[in-house]
Amino acid sequence: MNYKIKDLPLDERPRERCKEKGIESLSNEELIAIILRTGNKEESVKDLAIRLVKQLNSFKDLHSITYADLIKIKGIKEAKAIALLASIELGKRLAQPHNTKKQKITKAEEIYNLFRFKIIGLKQEKLIAVFLNTKNEIIEYKTIFVGTQNKSIIHPREIFNAAIKHSAIKMIIIHNHPTGDVTPSQEDIKFTENIKEIGNLLQIPIIDHIILGENAFFSFFDNHML
């Protein structure tokens, strides 16, 4: 027998409490239980949700949890893992601005607010190139690279091929530090110098390189390093 939410006592059913008191009244575990829908032969769906949360170092780890992470948890198989990942992704998308295109950029903080939900919390480095027109409005943005914490970001040709394709007049480069420390490494500094030189040669200047952390960012431009 797979224990379902309807098998719980009435006063413990999150769906019933949601209808009576509103979705905001539910705990994190109860919200997860609604998404998972069923438990297993050994535990109710609510107990499964509680155990899942307890296995996280922090509840915020759900932001970057992967399919591979989820199916390692006893009682979580393909359908449950995908349902939970879909819910998490929907939350991320709702937290993002509705439209970044034609957004005019005047300072690094605006980029931080626009893009932090796309890469903060990831366990891997991710680099995004933001392509701008003459008015500093966003034409398009593109994920150029996703890699490991200790791996160099990418060869500059990948960035500039995309810039030319999107008819960029100038660019901003963004990447995250999975550690949360936004201090630029020597590799970051060297990489920035290289793309600045190439950008000037191709007449597609890099106007900033921004490193994002969970609650902070580092702008090469603001720190007179670009």
N, CA and C of each residue as an Amber inpcrd file, in Angstrom:
protein
   678
   0.8450000  -1.2120000   0.0000000   0.0000000   0.0000000   0.0000000
   0.8680000   1.2460000   0.0000000   0.5420000   2.2010000  -0.8670000
   1.2000000   3.4960000  -0.8690000   0.3320000   4.4830000  -0.1020000
   0.8720000   5.0450000   0.9510000   0.1130000   5.9920000   1.7610000
  -0.0540000   7.3130000   1.0110000  -1.2920000   7.7680000   0.9180000
  -1.6010000   9.0120000   0.2300000  -2.0480000  10.0650000   1.2320000
  -2.1600000  11.2870000   0.7610000  -2.6020000  12.3680000   1.6340000
  -3.9850000  12.0730000   2.2120000  -4.8500000  11.4400000   1.4300000
  -6.2030000  11.1610000   1.9190000  -6.2120000  10.1120000   3.0230000
  -5.0890000   9.3870000   3.1680000  -4.9920000   8.3890000   4.2320000
  -4.6090000   9.0020000   5.5760000  -4.2040000  10.2650000   5.5630000
  -3.8440000  10.9460000   6.8000000  -5.1040000  11.3470000   7.5580000
  -5.0030000  11.5060000   8.8790000  -6.1400000  12.0610000   9.6310000
  -6.5400000  13.4080000   9.0470000  -7.8040000  13.7220000   9.1070000
  -8.3290000  14.9190000   8.4450000  -7.5760000  16.1880000   8.8330000
  -7.2370000  16.3130000  10.1400000  -6.5850000  17.5380000  10.5900000
  -5.1060000  17.6040000  10.2030000  -4.5920000  16.5290000   9.5790000
  -3.2030000  16.5170000   9.1370000  -3.0750000  16.6080000   7.6190000
  -4.1960000  16.7210000   6.9400000  -4.1580000  16.7660000   5.4790000
  -3.8560000  18.1870000   5.0120000  -2.7240000  18.3820000   4.3390000
  -2.3570000  19.7390000   3.9180000  -3.3360000  20.3610000   2.9290000
  -3.9650000  19.5390000   2.0990000  -4.9250000  20.0980000   1.1460000
  -6.1370000  20.6860000   1.8610000  -6.5810000  19.9950000   2.9000000
  -7.7330000  20.4950000   3.6520000  -7.3770000  21.7910000   4.3720000
  -6.1800000  21.8260000   4.9650000  -5.7460000  23.0410000   5.6540000
  -5.5350000  24.1790000   4.6720000  -5.0900000  23.8470000   3.4680000
  -4.9150000  24.8790000   2.4340000  -6.2570000  25.5210000   2.1010000
  -7.2910000  24.7130000   1.9440000  -8.6110000  25.2350000   1.6010000
  -9.1910000  26.0780000   2.7320000  -8.9000000  25.6800000   3.9590000
  -9.4670000  26.3810000   5.1020000  -8.6940000  27.6370000   5.4890000
  -7.3530000  27.5580000   5.4270000  -6.5250000  28.6330000   5.9620000
  -5.6140000  29.3050000   4.9270000  -5.5940000  28.7720000   3.7040000
  -4.7580000  29.3700000   2.6680000  -3.4280000  28.6330000   2.5180000
  -2.8950000  28.6690000   1.3200000  -1.6720000  27.9320000   1.0100000
  -0.4900000  28.4250000   1.8370000  -0.4910000  29.7090000   2.1960000
   0.6240000  30.2740000   2.9550000   0.6970000  29.7200000   4.3730000
  -0.3550000  29.0520000   4.8270000  -0.3600000  28.5010000   6.1830000
   0.3900000  27.1640000   6.2740000   0.7080000  26.5740000   5.1330000
   1.3340000  25.2550000   5.1300000   2.8400000  25.3590000   5.3560000
   3.3790000  24.3470000   6.0030000   4.8220000  24.2750000   6.2150000
   5.5240000  23.8560000   4.9240000   6.8450000  23.9860000   4.8910000
   7.6090000  23.5380000   3.7250000   7.3600000  22.0610000   3.4420000
   7.3470000  21.2650000   4.4920000   7.1400000  19.8230000   4.3300000
   5.7530000  19.5140000   3.7710000   4.7570000  20.2710000   4.1960000
   3.4000000  20.0440000   3.7000000   3.2700000  20.4290000   2.2230000
   3.9280000  21.4870000   1.8320000   3.9150000  21.8680000   0.4170000
   4.5580000  20.7770000  -0.4380000   5.6720000  20.2340000   0.0450000
   6.3420000  19.1560000  -0.6830000   5.4590000  17.9180000  -0.7350000
   4.7670000  17.6250000   0.3520000   3.8720000  16.4590000   0.3900000
   2.7810000  16.5710000  -0.6690000   2.2520000  17.7740000  -0.8670000
   1.2220000  17.9680000  -1.9000000   1.7930000  17.6720000  -3.2810000
   3.0230000  18.0980000  -3.5160000   3.6590000  17.8690000  -4.8180000
   3.9450000  16.3810000  -5.0300000   4.4330000  15.7050000  -4.0050000
   4.7920000  14.2830000  -4.1240000   3.5600000  13.3830000  -4.2250000
   2.4770000  13.7620000  -3.5830000   1.1650000  13.1140000  -3.6630000
   1.0640000  11.7990000  -2.8990000   2.0100000  10.9020000  -3.0610000
   1.9060000   9.5990000  -2.3970000   3.1930000   9.2690000  -1.6600000
   3.0470000   8.4660000  -0.6230000   4.2040000   7.9580000   0.0910000
   4.5890000   6.5940000  -0.4510000   4.8860000   5.6660000   0.4450000
   5.2390000   4.3090000   0.0280000   4.7060000   3.3210000   1.0560000
   5.1070000   2.0750000   0.9390000   4.6020000   1.0290000   1.8220000
   4.9920000   1.2530000   3.2760000   6.0570000   2.0170000   3.4740000
   6.5920000   2.1610000   4.8250000   6.2330000   3.4830000   5.4960000
   5.9020000   4.5040000   4.7290000   5.6600000   5.8140000   5.3320000
   4.6550000   6.6190000   4.5250000   3.9950000   7.5240000   5.1880000
   3.0480000   8.4040000   4.5190000   3.8010000   9.4320000   3.6950000
   3.0750000  10.0980000   2.8060000   3.7060000  11.1100000   1.9700000
   4.2340000  12.2660000   2.8290000   3.5440000  12.5560000   3.9220000
   4.0080000  13.6330000   4.8110000   5.3220000  13.2450000   5.4710000
   5.4390000  11.9860000   5.9030000   6.6890000  11.5260000   6.5160000
   7.8160000  11.5080000   5.4830000   7.4880000  11.1420000   4.2490000
   8.4880000  11.1640000   3.1820000   8.9890000  12.5870000   2.9500000
   8.0730000  13.5420000   2.9370000   8.4570000  14.9470000   2.7410000
   9.3370000  15.4330000   3.8910000   8.9930000  15.0640000   5.1080000
   9.7910000  15.4620000   6.2700000  11.2010000  14.8760000   6.1750000
  11.2940000  13.6100000   5.7640000  12.6110000  12.9690000   5.6460000
  13.4390000  13.6110000   4.5370000  12.7800000  13.9620000   3.4490000
  13.4910000  14.6270000   2.3550000  14.1250000  15.9320000   2.8380000
  13.3430000  16.7470000   3.5380000  13.8380000  18.0370000   4.0230000
  14.9870000  17.8400000   5.0160000  14.8780000  16.8240000   5.8670000
  15.9290000  16.5720000   6.8550000  17.2480000  16.1790000   6.2170000
  17.2010000  15.6280000   5.0020000  18.4300000  15.2210000   4.3260000
  19.1530000  16.3890000   3.6580000  18.5130000  17.5450000   3.6270000
  19.1430000  18.7350000   3.0560000  19.9820000  19.4320000   4.1130000
  21.0980000  19.9920000   3.7120000  21.8860000  20.8090000   4.6450000
  21.1190000  22.0590000   5.0340000  20.3960000  22.5930000   4.0610000
  19.5710000  23.7780000   4.2520000  18.3920000  23.6680000   3.3060000
  17.2330000  24.2030000   3.7150000  16.0730000  24.1400000   2.8310000
  16.3560000  24.8250000   1.4990000  17.2450000  25.8210000   1.5160000
  17.6030000  26.5320000   0.2810000  18.2990000  25.6300000  -0.7290000
  18.7960000  24.4620000  -0.2710000  19.4470000  23.5360000  -1.1930000
  18.4830000  23.0110000  -2.2520000  17.1760000  23.1080000  -1.9880000
  16.1980000  22.6970000  -3.0080000  16.3370000  23.5270000  -4.2740000
  16.8410000  24.7520000  -4.1160000  16.9960000  25.6510000  -5.2740000
  17.9040000  25.0430000  -6.3330000  18.9010000  24.2730000  -5.8950000
  19.8800000  23.7310000  -6.8420000  19.8920000  22.2080000  -6.8810000
  18.9030000  21.5640000  -6.2770000  18.8780000  20.1030000  -6.2600000
  18.6620000  19.5670000  -7.6710000  19.2470000  18.4230000  -7.9540000
  19.1640000  17.8420000  -9.2930000  18.3530000  16.5470000  -9.2730000
  18.0340000  16.0970000 -10.4660000  17.3270000  14.8210000 -10.6090000
  18.1410000  13.6950000  -9.9750000  19.4490000  13.7040000 -10.2240000
  20.3220000  12.6640000  -9.6690000  20.3160000  12.6930000  -8.1410000
  20.2850000  13.9040000  -7.5710000  20.2240000  14.0250000  -6.1070000
  18.9320000  13.4210000  -5.5640000  17.8230000  13.7160000  -6.2310000
  16.5160000  13.3110000  -5.7120000  16.3110000  11.8000000  -5.7540000
  16.7100000  11.1660000  -6.8480000  16.4270000   9.7250000  -6.9510000
  17.3410000   8.8870000  -6.0620000  18.3240000   9.5280000  -5.4390000
  19.1400000   8.8220000  -4.4490000  18.3990000   8.6950000  -3.1130000
  17.3490000   9.5000000  -2.9340000  16.5830000   9.4980000  -1.6880000
  15.5710000   8.3630000  -1.7290000  15.5900000   7.5120000  -0.7340000
  14.6690000   6.3840000  -0.6690000  13.2230000   6.8800000  -0.7450000
  12.4720000   6.2910000  -1.6480000  11.0700000   6.6720000  -1.8040000
  10.8260000   7.6930000  -2.8930000  11.8910000   8.2710000  -3.4510000
  11.7640000   9.2460000  -4.5390000  12.2110000   8.5900000  -5.8390000
  11.2560000   8.3960000  -6.7300000  11.5830000   7.8360000  -8.0440000
  11.3060000   8.8840000  -9.1230000  11.3120000   8.4350000 -10.3650000
  11.2720000   9.3640000 -11.4970000  10.1200000  10.3590000 -11.4340000
   8.9040000   9.8780000 -11.2550000   7.7340000  10.7630000 -11.3020000
   7.7800000  11.8110000 -10.1990000   8.1080000  11.3990000  -8.9880000
   8.1790000  12.3370000  -7.8680000   9.3120000  13.3400000  -8.0720000
  10.4570000  12.8620000  -8.5320000  11.6060000  13.7480000  -8.7450000
  11.2810000  14.8160000  -9.7840000  10.6660000  14.4040000 -10.8870000
  10.3550000  15.3500000 -11.9630000   9.2720000  16.3320000 -11.5160000
   8.2830000  15.8630000 -10.7730000   7.2310000  16.7690000 -10.2790000
   7.8170000  17.8320000  -9.3660000   8.7180000  17.4210000  -8.4870000
   9.3260000  18.3800000  -7.5700000  10.2250000  19.3550000  -8.3160000
  11.0190000  18.8510000  -9.2750000  11.8880000  19.7360000 -10.0550000
  11.0750000  20.7360000 -10.8710000   9.9460000  20.2940000 -11.4080000
   9.0860000  21.1950000 -12.1850000   8.5430000  22.3170000 -11.3070000
   8.1550000  21.9880000 -10.0860000   7.6420000  23.0000000  -9.1630000
   8.7200000  24.0090000  -8.7860000   9.9290000  23.4990000  -8.5480000
  11.0460000  24.3830000  -8.2010000  11.3760000  25.3210000  -9.3650000
  11.3970000  24.7740000 -10.5780000  11.6990000  25.5890000 -11.7510000
  10.6220000  26.6480000 -11.9790000   9.3710000  26.2920000 -11.7580000
   8.2830000  27.2650000 -11.9060000   8.4560000  28.4100000 -10.9200000
   8.8400000  28.0850000  -9.6840000   9.0880000  29.1270000  -8.6960000
  10.2110000  30.0540000  -9.1100000  11.2780000  29.4850000  -9.6800000
  12.3970000  30.3030000 -10.1410000  11.9380000  31.2630000 -11.2400000
  11.1440000  30.7400000 -12.1630000  10.6970000  31.5730000 -13.2900000
   9.7620000  32.6870000 -12.8250000   8.9130000  32.3820000 -11.8590000
   8.0190000  33.4120000 -11.3320000   8.7790000  34.5040000 -10.5980000
   9.9370000  34.1460000 -10.0390000  10.7360000  35.1170000  -9.2920000
  11.5310000  36.0310000 -10.2120000  11.6440000  35.6470000 -11.4800000
  12.4160000  36.4380000 -12.4260000  11.5540000  37.5540000 -13.0190000
  12.1910000  38.6330000 -13.4570000  11.4470000  39.6770000 -14.1640000
  10.7630000  39.0960000 -15.4000000   9.5980000  39.6130000 -15.7330000
   8.8310000  39.0520000 -16.8420000   9.5550000  39.2000000 -18.1770000
  10.2750000  40.2700000 -18.3420000  10.9170000  40.5030000 -19.6370000
  12.1980000  41.2960000 -19.4460000  13.3170000  40.6740000 -19.7680000
  14.5910000  41.3790000 -19.6440000  14.9510000  42.1370000 -20.9160000
  14.3520000  41.7630000 -22.0380000  14.6880000  42.4310000 -23.2880000
  14.2310000  43.8880000 -23.2560000  15.0640000  44.7330000 -23.8130000
  14.8630000  46.1820000 -23.8680000  15.0130000  46.8370000 -22.4980000
  15.4010000  46.0540000 -21.5070000  15.7020000  46.6210000 -20.1930000
  16.9930000  47.4270000 -20.3000000  16.9510000  48.6860000 -19.9230000
  18.1400000  49.5220000 -19.9990000  18.9810000  49.3360000 -18.7470000
  20.2760000  49.1090000 -18.9630000  21.1850000  48.8510000 -17.8560000
  22.0230000  50.0970000 -17.5790000  21.9550000  50.5750000 -16.3380000
  22.7300000  51.7540000 -15.9690000  23.7380000  51.4700000 -14.8560000
  23.5730000  50.3200000 -14.1720000  24.5070000  49.9860000 -13.0950000
  24.4990000  48.4840000 -12.8510000  25.5600000  48.0060000 -12.1890000
  25.7390000  46.5690000 -11.9660000  24.6120000  45.9680000 -11.1370000
  24.0790000  46.7260000 -10.1970000  23.0210000  46.2140000  -9.3300000
  21.8010000  45.7730000 -10.1260000  21.5330000  46.4440000 -11.2420000
  20.3890000  46.0740000 -12.0750000  20.5910000  44.6940000 -12.6910000
  21.8040000  44.4060000 -13.1200000  22.1230000  43.0850000 -13.6540000
  21.9800000  42.0300000 -12.5570000  22.4750000  42.3620000 -11.3760000
  22.3590000  41.4450000 -10.2370000  20.9020000  41.0850000  -9.9760000
  20.0440000  42.0730000  -9.9380000  18.6280000  41.8290000  -9.6580000
  17.9310000  41.0750000 -10.7870000  18.3680000  41.2970000 -12.0130000
  17.7440000  40.6440000 -13.1560000  18.1370000  39.1760000 -13.2820000
  19.3800000  38.8590000 -12.9470000  19.9120000  37.5410000 -13.2800000
  20.2690000  36.6510000 -12.0930000  20.1850000  37.1650000 -10.8800000
  20.6530000  36.3640000  -9.7520000  19.8700000  35.0690000  -9.5740000
  18.5890000  35.0620000  -9.8960000  17.8100000  33.8380000  -9.7260000
  18.1580000  32.7800000 -10.7730000  18.8260000  33.1880000 -11.8250000
  19.2070000  32.2370000 -12.8620000  20.4320000  31.4160000 -12.4890000
  21.3010000  31.9780000 -11.6330000  22.5470000  31.2570000 -11.3850000
  22.9340000  31.1130000  -9.9220000  22.3270000  31.8750000  -9.0380000
  22.6830000  31.7520000  -7.6270000  22.1630000  30.4280000  -7.0690000
  22.9840000  29.7940000  -6.2500000  22.6150000  28.5180000  -5.6540000
  23.0550000  27.3150000  -6.4550000  23.5510000  27.5400000  -7.6740000
  24.0430000  26.4320000  -8.4840000  25.3370000  25.8780000  -7.8970000
  25.5360000  24.5910000  -8.0710000  26.7600000  23.9540000  -7.5890000
  27.8730000  24.0240000  -8.6260000  27.5530000  24.5350000  -9.7920000
  28.5300000  24.6680000 -10.8740000  28.6430000  26.1310000 -11.2850000
  29.7830000  26.4670000 -11.8810000  29.9180000  27.8040000 -12.4590000
  29.0960000  27.8860000 -13.7330000  28.4400000  29.0160000 -13.9030000
  27.6560000  29.2680000 -15.1050000  27.9790000  30.6610000 -15.5940000
  28.2490000  30.7860000 -16.8760000  28.5620000  32.0900000 -17.4550000
  27.4850000  32.4900000 -18.4400000  26.9920000  33.7120000 -18.2810000
  25.9800000  34.2750000 -19.1680000  26.5340000  35.5340000 -19.8010000
  26.3550000  35.6640000 -21.0980000  26.7130000  36.8930000 -21.8110000
  25.4370000  37.6770000 -22.0850000  25.4440000  38.9430000 -21.7250000
  24.2890000  39.8210000 -21.9360000  24.6410000  40.7910000 -23.0560000
  23.8800000  40.7650000 -24.1250000  24.1760000  41.5650000 -25.3140000
  23.3420000  42.8430000 -25.3060000  24.0100000  43.9630000 -25.5510000
  23.3720000  45.2810000 -25.4510000  23.4250000  46.0200000 -26.7770000
  22.4850000  46.9560000 -26.9440000  22.5230000  47.8490000 -28.1100000
  23.2070000  49.1640000 -27.7220000  23.1270000  50.1480000 -28.5850000
  23.8170000  51.4190000 -28.3330000  23.2510000  52.1710000 -27.1340000
  21.9980000  51.8860000 -26.7670000  21.3600000  52.5610000 -25.6360000
  21.5350000  51.8010000 -24.3220000  22.3880000  50.7850000 -24.3470000
  22.5840000  49.9210000 -23.1730000  21.3270000  49.1250000 -22.8170000
  20.4880000  48.8800000 -23.8090000  19.3110000  48.0440000 -23.6220000
  19.6680000  46.5970000 -23.9600000  19.0780000  45.6660000 -23.2130000
  19.3690000  44.2510000 -23.4510000  18.6880000  43.7860000 -24.7370000
  19.5070000  43.2910000 -25.6580000  18.9830000  42.6910000 -26.8950000
  18.6070000  41.2380000 -26.6290000  19.5400000  40.5400000 -25.9860000
  19.3870000  39.1150000 -25.7260000  20.4290000  38.7140000 -24.6910000
  20.2600000  37.5540000 -24.1080000  21.3130000  37.0010000 -23.2560000
  21.4130000  35.5140000 -23.5480000  22.5810000  34.9540000 -23.2780000
  22.8170000  33.5580000 -23.6380000  23.7170000  32.8960000 -22.6090000
  23.3400000  31.7060000 -22.1870000  24.2310000  30.9070000 -21.3440000
  25.3340000  30.3510000 -22.2320000  26.5610000  30.7240000 -21.9240000
  27.6970000  30.3230000 -22.7370000  28.3440000  29.0550000 -22.2080000
  28.3280000  28.8930000 -20.8990000  29.0810000  27.7950000 -20.3230000
  28.5170000  27.3990000 -18.9630000  28.4810000  26.0980000 -18.7060000
  28.1970000  25.5560000 -17.3710000  29.2780000  24.5360000 -17.0860000
  29.9830000  24.7070000 -15.9910000  31.0930000  23.8150000 -15.6950000
  31.2630000  23.5770000 -14.2250000  32.4500000  23.1930000 -13.8370000
  32.7330000  22.8920000 -12.4400000  33.3810000  24.0810000 -11.7670000
  33.4300000  24.0070000 -10.4520000  33.9420000  25.1210000  -9.6620000
  35.3940000  25.4490000 -10.0010000  36.1760000  24.4320000 -10.3130000
  37.6100000  24.6470000 -10.5060000  38.0280000  24.7070000 -11.9700000
  37.0700000  24.6800000 -12.8830000  37.3870000  24.6540000 -14.2980000
  37.3400000  26.0580000 -14.8790000  38.2650000  26.3470000 -15.7860000
  38.2450000  27.6460000 -16.4550000  36.9130000  27.8470000 -17.1570000
  36.5320000  29.1030000 -17.2870000  35.1700000  29.3880000 -17.7540000
  34.9500000  28.9120000 -19.1920000  35.6320000  29.5020000 -20.1390000
  35.4160000  29.1170000 -21.5400000  36.3650000  29.9180000 -22.4270000
  36.5400000  29.4380000 -23.6600000  37.3420000  30.2020000 -24.6130000
  36.5300000  31.4160000 -25.0870000  37.1620000  32.5780000 -25.1880000
  36.4270000  33.7970000 -25.5870000  35.7010000  33.6990000 -26.9130000
  36.1630000  32.8200000 -27.8160000  35.4990000  32.7630000 -29.1310000
  34.0160000  32.4210000 -29.0020000  33.6600000  31.5940000 -28.0070000
  32.2640000  31.2220000 -27.8320000  31.4070000  32.4370000 -27.4810000
  31.9820000  33.3270000 -26.7040000  31.2640000  34.5400000 -26.3030000
  31.0620000  35.4580000 -27.4950000  32.1290000  35.6810000 -28.2420000
  32.0470000  36.6570000 -29.3380000  31.3020000  36.1130000 -30.5500000
  31.3250000  34.8040000 -30.7620000  30.4830000  34.2290000 -31.8160000
  29.0130000  34.5240000 -31.5320000  28.6190000  34.3660000 -30.2740000
  27.2290000  34.6500000 -29.8940000  26.9260000  36.1440000 -30.0070000
  27.8960000  36.9800000 -29.6270000  27.6900000  38.4360000 -29.7010000
  27.4640000  38.8940000 -31.1350000  28.2550000  38.3570000 -32.0360000
  28.1120000  38.7180000 -33.4580000  26.7680000  38.2250000 -33.9940000
  26.3950000  37.0170000 -33.6130000  25.1230000  36.4470000 -34.0610000
  23.9450000  37.3300000 -33.6530000  24.0290000  37.9380000 -32.4660000
  22.9250000  38.7540000 -31.9560000  23.1270000  40.2510000 -32.2220000
  24.1080000  40.5690000 -33.0380000  24.3730000  41.9670000 -33.4410000
  24.5910000  42.8740000 -32.2380000  25.3330000  42.3830000 -31.2680000
  25.5950000  43.1640000 -30.0620000  26.5430000  44.3200000 -30.3560000
  26.2850000  45.4580000 -29.7280000  27.1700000  46.6150000 -29.8110000
  28.1510000  46.6030000 -28.6350000  27.7100000  46.0490000 -27.5140000
  28.5380000  45.9220000 -26.3160000  28.0030000  44.7570000 -25.4930000
  28.7450000  44.3650000 -24.4600000  28.3590000  43.1900000 -23.6840000
  28.6420000  43.3620000 -22.1960000  27.9100000  42.6040000 -21.4040000
  28.2170000  42.4020000 -19.9900000  28.3340000  40.9060000 -19.7730000
  29.3790000  40.4970000 -19.0650000  29.5870000  39.0940000 -18.7520000
  29.2100000  38.8610000 -17.2880000  28.5070000  37.7740000 -17.0220000
  28.0980000  37.4290000 -15.6650000  28.5200000  35.9980000 -15.3830000
  29.0330000  35.7450000 -14.2140000  29.1600000  34.3560000 -13.7770000
  29.0690000  34.2870000 -12.2660000  28.7940000  33.0920000 -11.7720000
  28.6310000  32.8780000 -10.3360000  29.8550000  32.1870000  -9.7540000
  30.0330000  32.3360000  -8.4620000  30.9840000  31.5450000  -7.6950000
  30.1760000  30.6190000  -6.7920000  30.2210000  29.3090000  -7.0290000
  29.4330000  28.3820000  -6.1950000  29.7260000  28.4900000  -4.7080000
  30.9220000  28.9770000  -4.3440000  31.2640000  29.1280000  -2.9290000
  30.5070000  30.2700000  -2.2710000  29.9910000  31.2000000  -3.0810000
  29.3220000  32.3720000  -2.5400000  30.2490000  33.5610000  -2.3500000
  31.5510000  33.3240000  -2.3880000  32.5410000  34.4000000  -2.2570000
  32.7110000  35.0580000  -3.6230000  32.3730000  36.3400000  -3.7160000
  32.3980000  37.0120000  -5.0230000  33.7480000  37.6530000  -5.3440000
  34.7420000  37.4520000  -4.5060000  36.0740000  37.9890000  -4.7780000
  36.6200000  37.3640000  -6.0560000  37.0690000  38.1750000  -7.0210000
  37.5740000  37.5900000  -8.2720000  38.8720000  36.8300000  -8.0510000
  38.9740000  35.6740000  -8.6840000  40.1990000  34.8940000  -8.6340000
  41.1830000  35.4390000  -9.6640000  42.4080000  34.9590000  -9.6150000
  43.3850000  35.3570000 -10.6270000  42.9310000  34.9180000 -12.0210000
  42.2770000  33.7520000 -12.0820000  41.7440000  33.2810000 -13.3660000
  40.6530000  34.2180000 -13.8750000  39.8080000  34.7040000 -12.9730000
  38.7580000  35.6580000 -13.3580000  39.3700000  36.9440000 -13.9130000
  40.4100000  37.4130000 -13.2480000  41.0590000  38.6630000 -13.6600000
  41.7160000  38.4970000 -15.0280000  42.4160000  37.3820000 -15.2110000
  43.0830000  37.1330000 -16.4970000  42.0600000  36.9740000 -17.6150000
  40.9930000  36.2460000 -17.3280000  39.9350000  36.0470000 -18.3070000
  39.3170000  37.3800000 -18.7180000  39.0740000  38.2460000 -17.7500000
  38.4830000  39.5600000 -18.0220000  39.4010000  40.4080000 -18.8850000
  40.6910000  40.3660000 -18.6010000  41.6600000  41.1050000 -19.4140000
  41.6590000  40.6080000 -20.8500000  41.5620000  39.2860000 -21.0240000
  41.5580000  38.7050000 -22.3710000  40.3260000  39.1230000 -23.1650000
  39.1410000  39.0150000 -22.5350000  37.9340000  39.3430000 -23.2940000
  37.8270000  40.8560000 -23.5260000  38.3930000  41.6450000 -22.6150000
  38.4120000  43.0890000 -22.8370000  39.2450000  43.4090000 -24.0800000
  40.4120000  42.7860000 -24.1900000  41.2950000  43.0350000 -25.3400000
  40.6460000  42.6010000 -26.6440000  40.0400000  41.4090000 -26.6300000
  39.3920000  40.9100000 -27.8440000  38.1780000  41.7670000 -28.1960000
  37.4140000  42.1560000 -27.1890000  36.2490000  43.0010000 -27.4200000
  36.6070000  44.3270000 -28.0580000  37.7080000  44.9020000 -27.6140000
  38.1510000  46.1690000 -28.2020000  38.5730000  45.9820000 -29.6530000
  39.2290000  44.8660000 -29.9430000  39.6560000  44.5900000 -31.3190000
  38.4570000  44.3870000 -32.2420000  37.4260000  43.7220000 -31.7320000
  36.2400000  43.4320000 -32.5400000  35.2110000  44.5500000 -32.4860000
  35.5090000  45.5800000 -31.7020000  34.5990000  46.7120000 -31.5070000
  33.2740000  46.2670000 -30.8930000  33.3750000  45.2860000 -30.0020000
  32.2390000  44.8770000 -29.1690000  32.7630000  44.9170000 -27.7310000
  32.8520000  46.1020000 -27.1530000  33.4990000  46.2240000 -25.8410000
  32.7230000  45.5260000 -24.7200000  33.4730000  45.0160000 -23.7610000
  32.9030000  44.4600000 -22.5380000  32.8070000  45.6090000 -21.5370000
  31.5920000  45.9890000 -21.1750000  31.4540000  47.1490000 -20.2860000
  31.4330000  46.7490000 -18.8050000  31.2530000  45.4600000 -18.5310000
  31.3760000  45.0010000 -17.1480000  31.4580000  43.4820000 -17.1240000
  32.0990000  42.9950000 -16.0920000  32.1060000  41.5710000 -15.7700000
  31.6650000  41.4970000 -14.3150000  30.5540000  40.8070000 -14.0740000
  29.9430000  40.8060000 -12.7420000  29.9300000  39.3840000 -12.1940000
  30.4830000  39.2220000 -11.0010000  30.4690000  37.9400000 -10.3080000
  29.3290000  37.9730000  -9.2970000  28.4650000  36.9740000  -9.3540000
  27.2930000  36.9440000  -8.4840000  27.4610000  35.9260000  -7.3600000
  27.0450000  36.3260000  -6.1750000  26.9270000  35.4290000  -5.0340000
  25.4970000  35.4750000  -4.5440000  25.2170000  34.7540000  -3.4720000
  23.8350000  34.6750000  -3.0010000  23.3040000  36.0380000  -2.5550000
  24.1130000  36.7970000  -1.8580000  23.6590000  38.0840000  -1.3280000
  24.5880000  39.2380000  -1.6860000  25.4280000  39.0360000  -2.6730000
  26.4070000  40.0700000  -3.0280000  26.8310000  39.8950000  -4.4800000
  27.4720000  40.9280000  -4.9880000  28.0460000  40.8370000  -6.3320000
  29.3170000  41.6620000  -6.3800000  30.1500000  41.3580000  -7.3710000
  31.3860000  42.1050000  -7.5910000  31.3830000  42.5890000  -9.0270000
  31.5300000  43.8920000  -9.2170000  31.5770000  44.4970000 -10.5440000
  33.0030000  44.9160000 -10.8570000  33.5500000  44.4020000 -11.9500000
  34.8910000  44.8090000 -12.3830000  34.9120000  46.2860000 -12.7310000
  33.8300000  46.7800000 -13.3290000  33.7690000  48.1840000 -13.7130000
  33.7590000  49.0840000 -12.4710000  32.9110000  48.7570000 -11.5140000
  32.8050000  49.5830000 -10.3070000  34.0970000  49.6120000  -9.5260000
  34.8800000  48.5430000  -9.6530000  36.1430000  48.4490000  -8.9230000
  37.3430000  48.8500000  -9.7880000  37.0460000  49.5250000 -10.9070000
  38.1000000  50.0890000 -11.7680000  39.0730000  49.0140000 -12.2420000
  38.5260000  47.8440000 -12.5730000  39.3360000  46.7380000 -13.0550000
  39.0190000  46.3820000 -14.4910000  38.2950000  47.2530000 -15.1740000
  37.9120000  46.9810000 -16.5530000  38.0690000  48.2480000 -17.3770000
